[in-house]
């Protein structure tokens, strides 16, 4: 009986140790909505915000654009200050990320962001990406790789008319996972200072494709992201070794 009790004590001790190691990876959420950061973000070409131990740098693009956090469903870009460009439909597009119009139009508004310490982007949160108009967000990773995010129903809309996502000339297409336009569990590691670039686009319709009600893409918003600290291999190893040693002593 004593030996069995000692075994359970050792097992519970090991589990507690591993749980303590895991708790160090608490999630940190950066959310952008309803002027949550006030004048620190809205109207600024660049900004610094914080969540927990993490600092995040944000920069609006192209040059002359400003961050806009006024909408309750996420952040947009106000490009009325960009020379030779119109923000989509005058003032209606200033709280979305979209494609510019006017003499200098055609380019996407962008948000470049980085963090002051290493970690992992666990979740990406978007709003307003429409499936029927083939809108997408594109994320440029620090190594230059491109990830493309489309609405969860984009494949369904395409297959209704005999097309598929393969008909879109976009790299690394990833459908968002639900009707909330989020991508959970993406797990993108980064080092301190690594720069990501978020941009928006709407793909030209494949020949013969007709969107519902002849709609056109008109921009979408970035609600934020969730990050977790980068796991420490050494810390997890030492924790596991300590737990096993404790079990061995109890079993002897």
N, C-alpha and C positions, 0 to 999 in steps of 0.2 A: 504493500500500500504506500509506504513512504517513497519507494522508488518511482511508483507511478505518479505520486503527487509531485515529486521533484521534476519528473519529465514535463508535466503540465506547467509547472512554474517556469521552467526553462523555455517552453514553447511560447507562453504568454509574454515572457520577457523579450524573446526574439521578435515577436510581432510588434510589441510596443516600440522597440528600437527602430524597426523598419518603418513604422508609422511616423515616428519622429523625423526620420530622414526624409520621408515623403512630404511632410508638412512644410519643409523648407521651400517647396515648389508651389507655394500658394499663388493663385492666379491674380493678375492685376488687369483691371478693365479700364480702357480708355474709351470714353463715350463722347460723341460730339452731337449736341442737339440743344435747342431752346436756349441758346446763348449761355450754356453751362459755364463757359470760361469768360464770358463777358467781353470787354474790350481787349483782353489779353489775346484773343483769337480773332473775333469778327472785325473786319476792316484792316487787318494786318497782312503784310506780304509774307511774314514769317512769325512764328510763335514758339514758345517753350511751354509745355504742360507737364504735369507729373501725376503718377499713380503709384502709390506705395513707394518703393525704393527706386522706381524708374523715372527718368526724365525723357521726354520725347520732343524732338524738334520737328516742326512742320513748316514747309515752304510752298506757297502757291505759285503756279506757273500757268501761262508764260509770264515773262517779265511785265510788271505793271498790274498783275492780277492780285486779288486779295482773298483771304480766307473768309468764309461766311458760315457761321454756326447758328443762324437765327431760326432755322426750320426745326420743328419738333421731331422730324424723321431723319435728321442727319445733316452733314456738312456739305456745302457746295462751294463754288468759286465765283467770285464777282469779277468779271473781266472788262467792266466798263472803262477801266483805266488803261487797257492794252491798246497801244497805238494801231490804228487801222483795222480794228476788229469790233464786231458787235457781239455782245452776249446774247444767246438765243432769245428771240422775240423780245428784245429790249430788256425790260426789268424782270420778265417772268423767269428768266434763266439764271438769275444771279444767286439763287440758293440751291443750285444743282451743279453737278460736274457734267459738262457737255462739250459739244464741238462748236467752235467759234464760227460766226458768220461775218460777212462783210469783206472788204478788200483784202484783209490779212487773214481771212477765215480758213477753215479746213483743219486747223490743228486742234488737238484735244487740250482742254484744261487739265492740269495735273496737280497732284499733291506729292511732294517729295518728303519722306519722313525717315527718321533714324532714332536710335536710342543711345543712352549714355552708358549702358552696360550690356553684356551679352545676355541672350535669352532665346526664347522660342515663341513665335507667333502661333498660338493655338487655334484661334478662331478669327475669322474676318466677317464683319457685319455690314451689310449693304441695305439699301432700300430703293424701290422704284425701278428696278431693271425689268423692262417689259419683254415678255417672251415673243409675242407676235411681231414685234418690230426688230427683232434680232439685235437688241442692245447688249452691250457687254462692258465689263470692267476688265482692264488689263493691269497686271502687276509685274513691274520689272524688278527682278531680284538683284541683290548686290553683285552676283556673278554674271549679270546680263541676260539670264534666262527669262523668258516671258511666260506668264500664266494668264489664261483667259477665263473669265467667269461669266457664264450666261445663266439666264433664269432657268429654274428647275423644269419648266414646261416648254422650253425652247425646242427640244427634240420632238415632243408631242406635236407642237404646231407645225414643224417641218414635215413630219411623217404624214400628217393629214393631207398634205399636198404632194406627196411622193418624193420628199427630200429627206436629208438627214444632217446631223451636225458635221459629217464628213464633207458636205458640200460647202462649208464655210472655210475660207482660206485664213484661218486663225490658228496660232500655235497653242498647243497644250490646253485644249478646251476642257473646262471642268464645270459641269452644271452645279448650281447652288443647290443645297440639300432640301430646302423646303420653301413654302410660300412666303417666308419672312426674308428671302434673299440673303441668307447667311451661308457661310461655309465653315462648318465646325470641324475641329480636329485636323486642320491642314498641316500643322506642325512644321513651320519654317524656321530653322535656326538662324541666328544672326550674332555678329560680334558688335561690340561697342563702336558706333560710328558708321556701321554699314548702312548704305542708303537704299531705300525702296522707292519706287515711283509708281503711283497709282494714276491711271488715265482711263478715259471713257471713249467708247466708240459705238457706232451702229453699222452693222455690216450691210453692204449693198444686197438687195434682195436677189436671190437666184432667179434666173429667167423663168417666168411663169409663176413665181410665188407672189401671192397677194395677201397682205396682212388683214386682219379683221378690221372692218370699218375704215380701211385705207389709212390707218394710223401711221404716223412717223415717229421715230425716236426723238425724244426731247429732253434727254438727260436723266440722271439718277443721283442718289446721295450716298455718302459714306457715313455709316452710323458709328464706326469705330472698330476696335479689335480687342482681343484678350491675349495677354502674354503670360508666360510662366518662366521662371528662372531656368537657365540651362542646367540640366542635371550634372552633378559632380560625380564622375565615375569613381574617383578616389574616395569621396565621402560615402557613397553607397557601398563600395567594397569594404571599407573599414567597418562600417556599420554591420554588414553581413558577417564579416569575420568575427567581430565582437560578439554578435548574437550566437554564432556557432560555437565559439569557445565557451560561452556561458552555458549552452546546452550540454557540451561535453563534460564540464565540471559537474553539472547536476546529475548526469547519467553515470558518472564513475562512482 
